[in-house]
């Protein structure tokens, strides 16, 4: 077995242009990276530019590099969705052809009533909402009687927010498990615990979030790696997204900075492994909150960290960068946007680079991982390992 380590980093929501069917999802014209750059007068991302990010879409301040240092392209999502779970499953080689159910009018009594009975607490909200806004609106009432703040979004998610001093984390997680059990017949992708702290007017969500996800319906490349005794290190919410399937080591993170630091540490210490990282702040803190300046700054912080990541790699190691959907902070609402995502592939010591073109599925990454590690291919995807290794 090769001792090559491959690091796959999902820059959560860093889309690069509306997909051909984006209008059907209400996302015509979306372009997360391009619109952020326009809104702030241009981005300065020299290391991502050198890898070839500017070839994915027109990004003010990040032009196409004449001689990029990595293989570069963009990928289309084959699954008819734009949610986190579907995007990550497809990255791992599994196309989710039956979309998860969403609840744009809130959840029906058949779900809410048994939750209230089994949790012993009444439900507040039960509407599509921004997490920060609904906490500000209902947080005082929640703190008064311990009710559960329930909300959803354009994603297939059942979210429960609770103040950590009102409902302890262990109880909140238990209540989320109850909700997950109730929702099994409804095909909801995730139940998310959304703990927060603070006082009315100054509430703050914490990184004690936890996702309870449905299991992938078939094996992904992660399952094949673990079955072949190849370590899969999940950093951030990877373990939760895959319901623990195909993840041999789970590393929790407190946002992007911590995720970057833990990824670099893993790159230095793990051999012959897949390191799979999700950097959540792009989406959670900046995309959903429509914080254009914050999103731009987070991109700069990641770009500044790239040399340290490359220094942590050994000869022959590979770095893959991509995203799982878009979340254009200049768009209306606060939901994900259906977009292409960039793909960048850099091999330490490699001498070639070039275009990977427009890939027909995120699953091409999963297929590439299977080729690179020499394990069984996942259900979907056309690999590009030959290009990377040439």
C-alpha positions as CSV (number, residue, x, y, z in Angstrom):
1,X,0.0,0.0,0.0
2,X,1.3,3.4,-0.9
3,X,2.2,5.8,1.9
4,X,0.9,8.7,-0.2
5,X,-1.4,11.0,1.9
6,X,-4.3,12.8,0.1
7,X,-5.9,15.8,1.6
8,X,-9.4,16.7,0.3
9,X,-10.7,20.1,1.6
10,X,-14.3,21.2,1.0
11,X,-14.5,25.0,1.1
12,X,-18.1,24.8,2.1
13,X,-20.3,26.8,-0.3
14,X,-17.6,28.3,-2.5
15,X,-19.5,27.9,-5.7
16,X,-18.4,29.3,-9.1
17,X,-21.4,29.9,-11.2
18,X,-25.1,28.9,-11.7
19,X,-25.7,25.5,-13.1
20,X,-27.8,25.2,-16.3
21,X,-30.9,24.2,-14.2
22,X,-30.3,26.8,-11.5
23,X,-33.4,28.8,-12.4
24,X,-35.5,25.8,-11.4
25,X,-34.1,26.1,-7.9
26,X,-34.5,29.9,-7.8
27,X,-30.8,30.5,-8.3
28,X,-30.5,31.9,-11.8
29,X,-27.4,34.0,-12.1
30,X,-25.8,32.9,-8.8
31,X,-22.0,32.9,-8.6
32,X,-20.6,32.9,-5.1
33,X,-16.9,33.6,-5.8
34,X,-17.5,36.1,-8.7
35,X,-20.1,38.1,-6.8
36,X,-18.1,38.3,-3.6
37,X,-15.1,39.6,-5.6
38,X,-17.3,42.2,-7.4
39,X,-18.9,43.4,-4.1
40,X,-15.6,44.0,-2.3
41,X,-13.7,45.5,-5.3
42,X,-11.6,42.4,-6.0
43,X,-10.1,39.5,-4.1
44,X,-6.4,39.0,-3.4
45,X,-5.8,35.3,-3.3
46,X,-2.3,34.8,-4.8
47,X,-1.9,31.2,-3.8
48,X,-5.3,30.0,-5.0
49,X,-4.7,32.1,-8.2
50,X,-1.4,30.3,-8.8
51,X,-3.1,26.9,-8.4
52,X,-5.6,28.0,-11.1
53,X,-8.7,29.1,-9.3
54,X,-9.2,32.0,-11.8
55,X,-9.9,29.4,-14.5
56,X,-13.1,28.3,-12.8
57,X,-15.0,31.5,-13.3
58,X,-14.3,35.3,-13.7
59,X,-13.1,36.5,-10.3
60,X,-12.1,40.1,-10.0
61,X,-8.6,40.2,-8.6
62,X,-7.9,36.5,-9.3
63,X,-7.3,36.3,-13.1
64,X,-6.5,33.0,-14.8
65,X,-2.8,32.2,-14.3
66,X,-0.9,31.8,-17.5
67,X,1.1,28.9,-16.0
68,X,-1.0,27.4,-13.2
69,X,0.7,25.1,-10.6
70,X,-2.2,22.6,-10.4
71,X,-4.7,20.8,-12.4
72,X,-7.9,22.9,-12.4
73,X,-11.5,22.7,-13.6
74,X,-15.1,23.0,-12.4
75,X,-17.7,20.3,-11.6
76,X,-21.4,20.0,-12.1
77,X,-23.7,18.5,-9.5
78,X,-25.5,15.6,-11.0
79,X,-27.8,15.1,-8.0
80,X,-31.0,17.3,-8.2
81,X,-30.2,19.2,-5.1
82,X,-28.0,21.8,-3.4
83,X,-27.7,20.6,0.1
84,X,-24.7,19.7,2.2
85,X,-25.3,16.0,2.6
86,X,-26.0,15.5,-1.1
87,X,-23.0,17.5,-2.2
88,X,-20.6,15.5,0.1
89,X,-22.1,12.2,-0.8
90,X,-21.6,13.0,-4.5
91,X,-18.0,14.1,-3.8
92,X,-17.5,10.7,-2.3
93,X,-18.9,9.0,-5.5
94,X,-22.6,8.6,-4.7
95,X,-25.2,10.4,-6.7
96,X,-28.4,11.0,-4.7
97,X,-31.1,10.9,-7.4
98,X,-34.1,11.2,-5.0
99,X,-33.9,14.6,-3.4
100,X,-34.5,14.9,0.4
101,X,-37.9,16.3,1.4
102,X,-38.0,20.0,2.3
103,X,-40.7,21.8,4.4
104,X,-41.1,25.4,3.1
105,X,-44.2,25.8,5.3
106,X,-42.8,24.3,8.4
107,X,-43.2,20.7,9.7
108,X,-46.7,19.1,10.1
109,X,-48.3,18.2,13.4
110,X,-47.5,14.5,12.7
111,X,-43.8,15.5,13.4
112,X,-44.1,18.3,15.9
113,X,-46.7,16.6,18.3
114,X,-44.7,13.4,19.0
115,X,-41.5,15.5,19.4
116,X,-43.2,17.6,22.1
117,X,-44.6,14.6,23.8
118,X,-41.3,12.6,23.8
119,X,-39.1,15.6,24.6
120,X,-41.4,17.0,27.3
121,X,-41.1,20.5,25.9
122,X,-43.2,22.6,23.6
123,X,-42.0,23.8,20.2
124,X,-41.5,27.4,19.1
125,X,-41.1,28.7,15.6
126,X,-41.4,25.8,13.2
127,X,-40.8,28.0,10.2
128,X,-38.1,28.4,7.5
129,X,-35.7,31.0,9.0
130,X,-32.2,32.3,9.4
131,X,-30.7,30.7,12.5
132,X,-29.4,33.9,14.0
133,X,-32.6,35.8,13.3
134,X,-34.9,33.2,14.8
135,X,-32.7,32.9,17.9
136,X,-32.9,36.7,18.4
137,X,-36.7,36.6,17.9
138,X,-37.6,33.6,20.1
139,X,-34.6,33.3,22.4
140,X,-36.1,35.3,25.3
141,X,-39.3,33.1,25.3
142,X,-37.2,30.0,25.0
143,X,-35.1,31.0,28.1
144,X,-38.3,31.7,30.0
145,X,-39.8,28.2,29.8
146,X,-37.3,25.9,28.0
147,X,-39.2,25.5,24.8
148,X,-37.5,24.2,21.7
149,X,-36.7,26.6,18.9
150,X,-37.4,24.5,15.7
151,X,-36.7,25.9,12.2
152,X,-35.7,24.7,8.7
153,X,-34.4,26.3,5.5
154,X,-34.3,25.6,1.8
155,X,-32.2,22.5,2.8
156,X,-33.8,19.3,4.1
157,X,-32.9,20.1,7.7
158,X,-34.7,19.9,11.0
159,X,-32.9,22.3,13.3
160,X,-33.3,22.7,17.0
161,X,-31.8,25.7,18.8
162,X,-31.4,25.9,22.5
163,X,-29.4,28.0,25.0
164,X,-26.7,25.9,26.6
165,X,-27.7,27.1,30.1
166,X,-31.3,26.3,29.5
167,X,-31.0,22.9,27.9
168,X,-27.7,21.2,28.5
169,X,-25.8,19.8,25.5
170,X,-26.4,16.2,26.4
171,X,-30.2,16.8,26.6
172,X,-30.2,18.8,23.3
173,X,-28.4,15.9,21.6
174,X,-30.9,13.4,23.1
175,X,-33.8,15.5,21.8
176,X,-32.2,15.6,18.4
177,X,-32.0,11.8,18.4
178,X,-35.7,11.7,19.2
179,X,-36.4,14.0,16.3
180,X,-34.2,11.9,14.0
181,X,-36.2,8.8,15.0
182,X,-39.5,10.5,14.3
183,X,-38.3,11.8,11.0
184,X,-37.2,8.5,9.6
185,X,-40.3,8.0,7.4
186,X,-40.1,11.6,6.1
187,X,-36.8,11.4,4.2
188,X,-35.2,14.5,5.9
189,X,-31.5,14.7,5.4
190,X,-30.3,16.0,8.8
191,X,-31.4,17.0,12.2
192,X,-29.0,19.7,13.5
193,X,-28.5,20.7,17.1
194,X,-27.9,24.4,17.2
195,X,-26.7,25.4,20.7
196,X,-26.2,29.1,21.6
197,X,-25.1,31.2,24.5
198,X,-25.5,34.8,25.6
199,X,-28.3,37.1,26.5
200,X,-31.2,38.6,24.5
201,X,-29.8,41.1,22.0
202,X,-26.4,39.4,22.2
203,X,-27.0,35.7,21.5
204,X,-24.1,33.7,19.9
205,X,-24.2,30.3,18.3
206,X,-21.4,27.9,19.5
207,X,-19.3,25.3,17.8
208,X,-21.0,22.6,19.9
209,X,-23.3,22.0,16.9
210,X,-23.9,18.4,16.0
211,X,-25.5,16.9,12.9
212,X,-27.6,13.7,12.9
213,X,-27.6,12.5,9.3
214,X,-29.2,9.7,7.4
215,X,-26.7,7.0,6.2
216,X,-25.7,6.9,2.6
217,X,-27.8,4.3,0.8
218,X,-24.8,2.7,-0.8
219,X,-21.1,2.5,-0.2
220,X,-19.0,5.5,-1.0
221,X,-15.3,5.6,-1.7
222,X,-14.9,6.3,2.1
223,X,-16.4,2.9,2.8
224,X,-14.0,1.2,0.3
225,X,-11.0,2.9,1.8
226,X,-11.8,1.8,5.4
227,X,-12.6,-1.7,4.2
228,X,-9.1,-1.7,2.6
229,X,-7.6,-0.6,6.0
230,X,-6.7,2.8,4.6
231,X,-7.3,5.5,7.3
232,X,-10.0,8.1,6.6
233,X,-9.5,11.1,8.9
234,X,-12.7,13.3,9.0
235,X,-12.1,16.8,10.1
236,X,-15.0,19.1,10.9
237,X,-18.5,17.8,10.2
238,X,-17.4,15.0,7.8
239,X,-18.2,12.3,10.3
240,X,-21.7,13.7,10.9
241,X,-22.5,14.1,7.2
242,X,-21.7,10.5,6.5
243,X,-23.3,9.2,9.8
244,X,-19.9,7.9,10.7
245,X,-19.8,5.6,7.7
246,X,-16.3,5.3,6.1
247,X,-14.6,7.6,8.7
248,X,-12.1,5.9,10.9
249,X,-11.0,8.9,12.9
250,X,-13.2,11.9,13.7
251,X,-11.7,15.3,14.6
252,X,-14.1,18.0,15.8
253,X,-13.3,21.6,15.0
254,X,-14.2,25.1,16.1
255,X,-14.5,26.8,12.8
256,X,-12.2,27.4,9.9
257,X,-9.1,28.5,11.7
258,X,-9.2,25.4,13.9
259,X,-10.0,23.2,10.9
260,X,-7.0,24.5,9.0
261,X,-4.7,24.0,12.0
262,X,-5.9,20.5,12.6
263,X,-5.7,19.7,8.9
264,X,-2.1,20.8,8.8
265,X,-1.3,18.7,11.9
266,X,-2.9,15.7,10.3
267,X,-1.0,16.2,7.0
268,X,2.3,16.2,9.0
269,X,1.5,13.1,11.1
270,X,-0.6,10.7,8.9
271,X,0.8,8.5,6.2
272,X,-1.1,6.5,3.6
273,X,-4.4,8.2,4.6
274,X,-7.2,10.3,3.3
275,X,-7.6,13.5,5.2
276,X,-11.1,14.8,4.5
277,X,-11.9,18.3,5.8
278,X,-14.9,20.5,5.7
279,X,-14.4,24.2,6.4
280,X,-17.8,25.3,7.6
281,X,-17.5,29.0,8.3
282,X,-17.7,30.0,4.6
283,X,-21.2,28.7,4.6
284,X,-22.4,28.9,8.2
285,X,-21.0,32.3,9.2
286,X,-20.8,34.2,6.0
287,X,-23.0,32.6,3.2
288,X,-26.1,32.1,5.2
289,X,-25.7,35.4,7.0
290,X,-25.1,37.2,3.7
291,X,-21.8,38.6,5.1
292,X,-19.9,39.5,1.9
293,X,-16.9,41.1,3.6
294,X,-16.6,38.3,6.1
295,X,-16.7,35.7,3.3
296,X,-14.0,37.6,1.4
297,X,-11.8,37.8,4.5
298,X,-12.3,34.0,5.2
299,X,-11.1,33.3,1.7
300,X,-8.0,35.4,2.3
301,X,-7.3,33.6,5.5
302,X,-7.5,30.3,3.7
303,X,-5.3,31.5,0.9
304,X,-2.7,32.7,3.5
305,X,-2.6,29.2,5.0
306,X,-2.1,27.4,1.7
307,X,1.8,27.6,1.8
308,X,1.8,26.0,5.3
309,X,-0.4,23.2,4.0
310,X,1.9,22.6,1.0
311,X,5.0,22.6,3.3
312,X,3.3,20.0,5.5
313,X,3.1,17.6,2.5
314,X,5.7,15.0,1.5
315,X,6.8,14.3,-2.0
316,X,4.0,12.7,-3.9
317,X,1.2,13.8,-1.5
318,X,-1.8,15.3,-3.2
319,X,-4.0,18.2,-2.2
320,X,-7.6,18.4,-3.6
321,X,-9.7,21.6,-3.1
322,X,-13.4,21.8,-4.0
323,X,-16.8,22.8,-2.6
324,X,-20.2,21.1,-2.0
325,X,-22.6,23.7,-3.4
326,X,-22.8,27.5,-3.6
327,X,-24.1,30.1,-1.1
328,X,-24.0,33.4,-3.0
329,X,-24.1,36.1,-0.2
330,X,-25.3,38.7,-2.7
331,X,-28.5,36.6,-3.5
332,X,-31.8,37.1,-1.9
333,X,-32.8,34.9,1.1
334,X,-30.3,32.9,3.1
335,X,-30.2,29.5,1.4
336,X,-27.7,27.6,-0.6
337,X,-27.4,28.3,-4.4
338,X,-27.2,25.7,-7.1
339,X,-23.8,26.2,-8.7
340,X,-20.8,24.6,-10.3
341,X,-17.9,24.1,-7.9
342,X,-14.2,24.5,-8.5
343,X,-11.8,21.6,-8.4
344,X,-8.0,22.1,-7.9
345,X,-5.5,19.2,-7.7
346,X,-1.9,19.8,-6.7
347,X,0.8,17.1,-6.3
348,X,3.9,17.9,-4.4
349,X,6.8,17.4,-6.6
350,X,4.6,17.1,-9.7
351,X,5.9,18.9,-12.8
352,X,2.7,19.0,-14.9
353,X,-0.5,21.0,-14.6
354,X,-3.4,21.7,-16.9
355,X,-7.1,21.8,-17.3
356,X,-9.5,19.2,-16.0
357,X,-12.2,20.8,-18.0
358,X,-15.9,20.8,-16.9
359,X,-16.6,17.6,-15.1
360,X,-20.1,16.1,-15.3
361,X,-20.3,15.2,-11.6
362,X,-18.8,15.9,-8.2
363,X,-18.4,12.1,-8.1
364,X,-15.3,12.4,-10.3
365,X,-13.4,13.2,-7.1
366,X,-14.5,10.0,-5.4
367,X,-13.6,8.0,-8.5
368,X,-10.2,9.7,-8.5
369,X,-9.6,8.8,-4.9
370,X,-10.4,5.2,-5.7
371,X,-7.8,5.2,-8.5
372,X,-5.2,6.9,-6.4
373,X,-5.5,4.5,-3.5
374,X,-6.2,1.4,-5.6
375,X,-9.6,0.5,-4.1
376,X,-12.9,-0.4,-5.6
377,X,-14.6,2.4,-7.5
378,X,-17.6,4.1,-5.9
379,X,-21.0,3.9,-7.7
380,X,-20.4,7.0,-9.9
381,X,-17.7,9.2,-11.3
382,X,-14.9,9.3,-13.9
383,X,-11.5,9.6,-12.3
384,X,-8.7,12.0,-13.3
385,X,-5.8,10.3,-11.4
386,X,-4.0,9.7,-14.7
387,X,-3.7,13.5,-15.2
388,X,-2.5,14.2,-11.7
389,X,0.1,11.4,-11.7
390,X,1.5,12.0,-15.2
